[in-house]
Amino acid sequence: MPSSTITRNYSKQLLFVALLLLPLAYIADCALDAMIFGEETFARQIFQPTLQEVAIRGLFSFFMALIVVLALYYLQKSTQLERILRGRNEELNLVTQELEAFNYAVSHDLRNSLTIVYTSMEMLRDHCQLGKNTQCHFLLTTICKHSEKMEVQLESMLLLASSSRESLPKQKVALDELAVEIEHELDQTYSRKHPEFQITKGLNASCNRNLMRMALEHLLGNAVKFIPEGRNGQIEFGQTSANEETIFFVRDNGSGFDPARTEQLFEAFTRLPEAGSIAGTGIGLATVRRIIERHGGRIWAESVPGQGSTFYFTLP
C-alpha cells in the first residue's frame, strides 16, 4: 500500500479519536469538579451548564484532545521513522557483508598470483646465484623481498576490511624498531632527499604489528614526500602524554597544510591543494585513520603552512 494512502487512513483515525476524546474530556472535567464540590454539581454541569462553563470546558476538552492526538501522531511518525532506519540498517549490513566477501575474494586471488610470482623469482634468483651474476641476484632478491611485503600488506588490508565487531589480534610491538625499518626503506625510495630521522627509543604499544607498520609507512612516507626540494628534512617520531594518556606523534618540517582543512585530510580520495604534483591517491591517511580507529584510538593533525606538520595518534 502506498505511503500516501496509509497517511490518509491514519489521519482519518486521528480525527475519529479527537471527536471521541472531546466529550470524554468534557465529562472527565465535570467529574473532577464533582469530586471537589459535591455530587449534585456533576448532574447540573452535565444537564444544566451555564454558558461560561460550556465555553471553559469546551476549550479545555479541545486542548486535551489536541495534546493526545499530537502525541499519537508523533508516536506514529517515530514508529515509521524507526522502521525506515531499521530497513536502511539492514541494507547497509548487507552491502557491508558483500563488500567483505568481495575483498576476501580479491585478496585471495591476488595472494595466489603473488605466490606464483614469488616462487618463480626465488628459483630464478637461485639460478643466477649459481651463475655468479651478482647484479641479477641483487635485483631478484629485491623483487622477492617486495613481493613478500605485498603479501603481508594484502593480508593486513583483508584484516582491516573485516567486520569491526571482530577483535584484532594484538601483541606488544616496538614501534621504534618498525620506524627504523621504514626509515631504511624510505632512504632507498627517496634517495635524493635523505631527511634526518629522530626516532625515540622504547616506543612500545599493544597493537597489530602488520597494520601499525602500514600506518607508520603512510605517516613517515608522507613526511618525506612533503619536504620541499632543497630543504634539510627533519622528521621526528616520538611520544608525549596528556591526561594520563600516551600520545604518539610524527613531526616534520615539510610544506604543511591549511589547518582549516584538517578534517579533509582523513577523507578517502581527497587531496589538498598543498599536495600539488606530489604522487598519491588520497587514500593513505584515510587508511591510517581506519587502522587507528580499529585499535580504539584517535588521530588528529596540526600544521603551520610552510613550516611543517605533526600527526598525533593514540593506541589504548
Residue pairs with C-beta under 8 A, 6 or more apart in sequence:
10 76
14 69
14 72
14 73
17 65
17 68
17 69
17 72
18 65
18 66
18 68
18 69
21 61
21 64
21 65
21 68
21 69
22 61
22 62
22 65
23 61
25 60
25 61
25 64
25 65
26 57
26 58
26 60
26 61
27 46
29 57
29 60
29 61
30 41
30 42
30 45
30 46
30 57
31 42
33 41
33 42
33 45
34 41
34 42
34 45
45 53
45 57
49 57
96 163
99 161
100 161
100 162
100 163
103 157
103 158
103 161
104 158
107 154
107 155
107 157
107 158
110 154
111 151
111 154
111 155
114 147
114 150
114 151
114 154
115 151
117 147
118 144
118 147
118 148
118 151
121 140
121 143
121 144
121 147
122 144
124 140
125 137
125 140
125 141
125 144
128 136
128 137
128 140
129 137
152 210
153 210
153 214
155 210
156 208
156 210
156 211
156 213
156 214
157 214
159 168
159 208
159 210
159 211
160 211
160 287
160 290
160 291
160 294
164 294
168 207
168 208
168 211
168 294
168 295
169 208
170 206
170 207
170 208
170 295
171 206
171 207
171 208
171 209
172 204
172 205
172 206
173 204
173 205
173 206
173 207
173 209
173 212
174 203
174 204
175 203
175 204
175 205
175 212
175 216
175 237
175 248
176 199
176 200
176 201
176 202
176 203
176 237
178 209
178 212
178 213
178 216
179 197
179 199
179 203
179 216
179 220
179 237
180 199
181 213
182 213
182 216
182 217
182 220
182 221
183 197
183 199
183 220
185 217
186 220
186 221
186 224
187 194
189 221
190 224
190 225
192 229
193 224
193 227
193 229
193 233
194 233
195 223
195 224
195 227
195 232
195 233
195 234
195 235
195 252
196 232
196 233
196 234
196 235
197 235
197 236
197 237
198 234
198 235
198 236
198 237
198 238
199 236
199 237
199 238
200 236
200 237
200 238
200 239
203 237
203 238
203 239
203 248
205 212
205 246
205 248
205 315
206 315
207 295
207 315
208 295
211 291
211 294
211 295
212 291
212 295
212 315
214 287
214 291
215 287
215 288
215 291
215 292
215 313
216 237
216 250
218 284
218 285
218 287
218 288
219 250
219 288
219 311
220 235
220 237
220 250
221 284
222 284
222 285
223 233
223 235
223 250
223 251
223 252
223 254
223 309
224 233
224 235
224 252
225 254
225 278
225 279
225 280
226 252
226 254
226 255
226 256
226 274
226 275
226 278
226 309
227 233
227 235
227 252
227 253
227 254
227 255
228 254
228 255
231 253
231 254
233 252
233 253
233 254
234 252
234 253
235 250
235 251
235 252
236 249
236 250
236 251
236 252
237 248
237 249
237 250
237 251
238 248
238 249
238 251
239 246
239 247
239 248
239 249
240 247
240 249
241 247
245 314
246 314
246 315
247 312
247 313
247 314
248 312
248 313
248 314
248 315
249 310
249 311
249 312
249 313
250 310
250 311
251 308
251 309
251 310
251 311
252 308
252 309
252 310
253 307
253 308
254 308
254 309
255 274
255 305
255 306
255 308
256 274
256 303
256 304
256 305
256 306
256 307
256 308
256 309
257 265
257 272
257 274
257 301
257 303
257 305
257 309
258 272
258 273
258 274
258 303
258 305
259 302
259 303
259 304
259 305
261 272
262 300
262 301
262 302
262 303
264 270
264 272
265 272
265 285
265 301
266 285
266 286
266 288
266 289
266 299
267 282
267 286
268 282
268 283
268 286
269 281
269 282
269 283
269 286
270 282
270 286
271 280
271 282
274 305
288 299
288 313
289 299
292 298
292 299
292 313
292 314
292 315
293 299
295 315
295 316
296 315
296 316
297 313
297 314
297 315
297 316
298 313
298 314
299 311
299 312
299 313
299 314
300 311
300 312
300 313
301 309
301 310
301 311
301 312
302 309
302 310
302 312
303 309
303 310
